[in-house]
Amino acid sequence: MLIQKPFRICVSPSRFLSELTWIEENREKELLLPGMVEIRVHCVGINFRDVLKSRGLYPHTRPFAQPDDEQPKVNRDRELGSDFVGTIVRVDLTTTTNFQVGDHVVGATSHGTYHSHIICNSQLIIRIPSDFPLTDKQLCDMPTPLLTVIYSLKYRVHLKPYETVLIHAATGAGGQMCIQYCQYIGARVIATARTEEKRRFLREYYGIEHVFNSRDTSFVNNIRQILPQGVDVIVNSLSGNLLKEPIKLLAYHGHFVEWGKRDIYDKNYLSMFQLRSDCSFHVIDFISLADHVSPLMRLMLEEAIDLFVQRKLRAVEPTVTYEPFQVIEALLRCNSGQVMGKTVFRITSSDQPLIINRKQSNSLLKVVSDNTMFPLEVCNQGTILISGGFGGLGLTMSRWMIEQRGVKHIALMSRRTLTELEKPSNPQYDDWLRLKRITKEYNAHVDVVQADVTNFQQVHDLIERFNKTSYP
């Protein structure tokens, strides 16, 4: 790609993925601080955290649809990306570093990588050997997943060869790196995945004998049957009820490694009784290591590169590559929850044309008045009908409308039944319980109605029914 001016991704204040755009970055030759380098970014790995940031949902503490200027700084973070491969184009000449212009490097940063150029602390990068077995596209998704694994299992858990590790959601990049590292150490692996296709992949590609379904808690009894004494380490990224059940599988002196953040920022409670057998609970936040430029970061980067050079680890499969103009498509794919392996996209290494906006479009700054959508009459005397109301978004919107806009009557429309919604195995079960609590606290009313939004007659009859009530 011929670069005339630096550019970066622009996250709209609306936080809609569909409004992501590339814009020029007005940056002069800023003075490099000691130990810093400027890097031309070739390609970056996409993390689910990028999806959450672009939607204003990271780190899960942001109230739904609240403007950025009303948020703490951490919730205003629009800098997407952490992992990258690139070439150094400028170094700080006032301090001694091991890097020079032209060095081919890989690294991680907490300050965003969806840029044509970034400035990064030299402690957070490492030179790529000329005989390195992975391509840039395979390597650029490595730092966060693999370093999270090394930090969790080597420096926190001190994993031993004879121990058993249960890995949840094991087909993602972090899960696959975790499997490979455990197999390298000599630990026994048990895994879970959401679909039969993913479970078959784990059996065939990694040779894992015991792979279970993570859509519900059935794996708990299945694992108890083969390991009555429990497992030594649980690497968890599940949430809600799926977090509370697996911890019961910990063996004596076991370790529970928490990679997820949702339950933490939702302030959910976990019974300490499950840790009674001298067990440990580890909350892993890899990005904080990069934030504080921990010396451990450079050490782990060196370890990671060495493991690939020695052929102890291999690339995550599959790795799907996108061009810069496909950034929305790439993030939507990650948002689907159906991703296996890793998603990356090329930036300056792309040979595809890219439209760069010279300035942020005024349409991105358009804000709809709260009173337009939520007049007092509607909040107090009307009913708001939500299609797909049983999903996580529908339930979250309902809570927000009750808490922040004073809505008193909401109808959740779905093809599913209330009985299905209230099953503990339902992924939205915890969201439903929270909504019921909020409804009671604010003296509101939530009605559950069964209808298919694609069936005109069903929707027509439903609206007619509401129009005949006291709250149309």
Residue pairs with C-beta under 8 A, 6 or more apart in sequence:
1 324
1 347
1 348
1 349
1 350
1 351
1 352
1 354
3 40
3 116
3 348
5 24
5 25
5 356
6 24
6 25
6 27
6 115
6 116
6 117
7 22
7 23
7 24
7 25
7 115
7 116
7 354
7 356
8 22
8 23
8 25
8 112
8 114
8 115
8 116
9 20
9 21
9 22
9 23
9 80
9 114
9 115
9 327
10 20
10 21
10 22
10 23
10 357
10 360
10 364
11 20
11 53
11 54
11 78
11 80
12 19
12 20
12 21
12 364
13 67
13 68
13 364
13 365
13 367
14 364
14 366
15 54
15 55
15 56
16 55
17 51
17 54
17 55
17 328
17 331
17 332
17 335
18 328
19 364
20 54
20 327
20 328
20 331
21 357
21 360
21 361
21 364
22 324
22 327
22 354
22 355
22 356
22 357
23 356
23 357
23 358
23 359
23 360
24 356
24 357
24 358
24 359
25 115
25 116
25 117
27 117
30 119
32 38
32 90
32 91
32 92
32 119
33 92
34 92
34 94
34 95
35 92
35 95
35 97
35 121
35 122
35 123
36 92
36 119
36 120
36 121
36 122
37 88
37 90
37 91
37 92
37 97
37 99
37 119
37 120
37 122
37 125
38 88
38 89
38 90
38 91
38 117
38 118
38 119
38 120
39 84
39 86
39 87
39 88
39 89
39 105
39 107
39 117
39 118
39 119
39 120
39 125
40 86
40 87
40 88
40 89
40 116
40 117
40 348
41 84
41 85
41 86
41 113
41 115
41 116
41 117
41 118
41 347
41 348
42 84
42 85
42 86
42 87
42 136
42 140
42 346
42 347
42 348
42 349
43 84
43 85
43 136
43 137
43 140
43 321
43 344
43 345
43 346
43 347
43 349
44 81
44 83
44 84
44 85
44 113
44 114
44 140
44 344
44 345
44 347
45 81
45 82
45 83
45 84
45 140
45 141
45 142
45 143
45 144
45 173
45 342
45 343
45 344
46 81
46 141
46 330
46 331
46 334
46 342
46 343
46 344
46 345
47 81
47 82
47 83
47 144
47 334
48 334
48 335
49 58
49 82
49 287
50 80
50 81
50 114
50 331
50 334
51 331
51 334
51 335
52 58
52 59
52 60
53 77
53 78
53 79
53 80
54 78
54 80
54 331
55 335
56 62
56 68
56 75
58 75
58 77
59 74
59 75
59 261
59 265
60 261
60 262
60 265
60 266
61 72
61 74
61 75
61 265
62 71
62 75
63 400
63 403
63 404
64 396
64 397
64 399
64 400
64 404
65 400
65 404
66 404
67 367
68 75
68 76
69 76
79 111
79 112
79 114
80 112
80 113
80 114
81 112
81 113
81 114
82 108
82 109
82 110
82 112
82 113
82 143
82 144
82 287
82 290
83 106
83 107
83 108
83 113
83 140
83 141
83 142
83 143
83 144
84 106
84 107
84 108
84 109
84 113
84 118
84 140
85 104
85 105
85 106
85 128
85 136
85 139
85 140
86 104
86 105
86 118
86 348
87 102
87 103
87 104
87 105
88 99
88 100
88 101
88 102
88 103
88 105
89 101
89 117
90 101
91 97
91 99
91 100
91 101
91 122
97 122
98 122
98 127
99 105
99 122
99 125
99 127
103 127
104 127
104 128
105 125
105 126
105 127
105 128
106 125
106 126
106 128
106 139
106 140
106 142
106 143
106 301
106 305
107 120
107 124
107 125
107 126
107 143
107 301
108 124
108 143
108 144
108 147
108 290
108 297
109 118
109 120
109 121
109 124
109 290
110 287
110 290
110 291
111 118
111 120
112 118
114 327
114 347
115 347
116 347
116 348
121 293
123 293
123 295
123 297
123 298
124 290
124 293
124 297
124 298
124 301
125 301
126 298
126 301
126 302
126 305
128 139
128 305
129 305
129 309
131 309
132 139
132 305
132 308
132 309
133 308
133 309
133 311
133 314
134 142
134 308
134 315
136 349
137 319
137 321
137 344
137 346
138 315
138 316
138 319
139 315
140 344
141 173
141 316
141 319
141 342
141 343
141 344
142 177
142 304
142 308
142 316
143 301
143 304
144 174
144 286
144 287
145 172
145 173
145 174
145 176
145 177
145 316
145 342
146 177
146 181
146 304
146 313
147 286
147 289
147 297
147 300
147 301
147 304
148 174
148 177
148 259
148 284
148 286
149 174
149 177
149 178
149 181
150 181
150 300
150 303
150 304
151 284
151 286
151 289
151 296
151 300
152 178
152 235
152 257
152 259
152 282
152 284
153 159
153 165
153 178
153 181
153 182
153 185
153 233
153 235
153 257
155 296
156 255
156 257
156 282
156 284
157 233
157 255
157 257
157 280
157 282
159 165
159 182
159 185
159 187
159 233
160 185
160 187
161 185
161 186
161 187
162 186
162 187
162 188
163 187
163 188
163 232
163 233
164 187
164 188
164 189
164 190
164 227
164 231
164 232
164 233
164 251
165 178
165 182
165 187
165 188
165 189
165 190
165 231
165 232
165 233
165 234
165 235
166 190
166 191
166 192
166 223
166 231
166 233
166 234
166 235
166 246
166 249
167 175
167 178
167 179
167 182
167 189
167 190
167 191
167 192
167 235
168 175
168 191
168 192
168 214
168 234
168 235
168 236
168 237
168 238
168 242
168 246
169 175
169 192
169 193
169 194
169 214
169 237
169 238
170 176
170 178
170 179
170 191
170 192
170 193
170 198
170 202
170 208
170 211
171 193
171 198
171 201
171 202
171 340
171 341
172 237
172 339
172 340
172 341
172 342
173 316
173 341
173 342
174 237
174 259
175 191
175 235
175 237
176 206
176 316
176 317
176 341
177 313
177 316
178 235
179 189
179 191
179 202
179 206
179 208
180 206
180 312
180 313
180 314
181 313
182 188
182 189
183 189
183 206
184 307
184 312
184 313
187 233
189 206
189 208
190 208
190 210
190 211
190 212
190 223
190 227
190 231
191 202
191 208
191 210
191 211
191 212
192 211
192 212
192 213
192 214
192 219
193 199
193 201
193 202
193 211
193 213
193 214
194 213
194 214
194 215
194 337
195 338
197 340
198 340
199 211
199 212
199 213
201 340
202 208
202 211
203 209
203 211
205 317
210 222
210 223
210 226
212 218
212 219
212 222
212 223
213 219
214 238
214 242
215 425
215 427
216 242
216 425
217 241
217 242
217 245
217 246
217 424
217 425
219 246
220 245
220 246
220 248
220 249
223 231
223 249
224 230
224 249
227 249
227 251
229 251
229 252
230 249
230 250
230 251
230 252
230 254
231 249
231 250
231 251
231 254
232 251
232 253
232 254
232 255
233 254
233 255
233 256
233 257
234 246
234 247
234 249
234 250
234 254
234 255
234 256
234 257
235 257
235 259
236 243
236 246
236 256
236 257
236 258
236 259
236 260
237 259
237 260
238 246
238 260
239 260
239 262
239 263
239 430
240 262
240 263
240 268
240 427
240 429
240 430
241 424
241 425
241 429
241 430
242 427
243 258
243 260
243 263
243 268
243 270
244 270
244 271
247 256
247 270
247 274
247 275
248 274
250 256
250 274
250 275
250 277
250 279
251 277
252 277
252 278
252 279
253 277
253 278
253 279
254 277
254 279
254 280
255 279
255 280
255 282
256 275
256 279
256 280
256 281
256 282
257 282
257 284
258 264
258 281
258 282
258 283
258 284
259 284
261 285
263 270
264 283
268 430
270 281
275 281
289 296
289 297
290 297
304 313
307 313
308 314
316 341
316 342
317 341
318 340
318 341
318 342
319 341
319 342
319 343
319 344
320 333
320 341
320 342
320 343
320 344
321 344
321 345
321 346
322 329
322 330
322 343
322 344
322 345
322 346
323 345
323 346
323 350
323 352
323 354
324 345
324 346
324 347
324 350
324 352
324 354
325 352
325 353
325 354
325 355
326 345
327 345
330 343
330 345
333 339
333 343
334 343
370 405
374 401
374 405
374 406
374 407
378 384
378 407
379 405
379 406
379 407
379 408
380 406
380 408
381 471
382 409
382 471
382 472
383 409
383 410
383 411
383 447
383 466
383 469
383 471
383 472
384 401
384 407
384 409
384 410
384 411
385 410
385 411
385 413
385 462
385 463
385 466
386 394
386 397
386 398
386 410
386 411
386 412
386 413
387 394
387 413
387 453
388 394
388 413
388 414
388 453
389 395
389 398
389 410
389 411
389 412
389 413
389 414
389 448
390 412
390 414
390 416
390 420
390 421
390 428
390 432
391 428
392 427
392 428
392 431
394 412
395 412
395 428
395 431
395 432
395 434
395 435
396 431
398 410
398 412
398 435
398 446
399 434
399 435
399 438
401 407
401 410
402 408
402 410
402 438
402 439
402 442
402 444
403 438
403 442
406 442
407 444
408 443
408 444
408 445
408 471
409 444
409 445
409 447
409 471
410 444
410 445
410 446
410 447
411 446
411 447
411 448
411 449
411 466
412 446
412 447
412 448
412 449
413 449
413 450
413 451
413 453
413 462
414 421
414 448
414 449
414 450
414 451
415 450
415 451
415 452
416 450
417 450
418 448
420 426
421 428
421 429
421 432
421 448
422 429
422 432
423 429
426 432
435 446
436 446
438 444
439 445
439 446
449 462
451 458
451 459
451 462
452 458
452 459
453 459
466 472
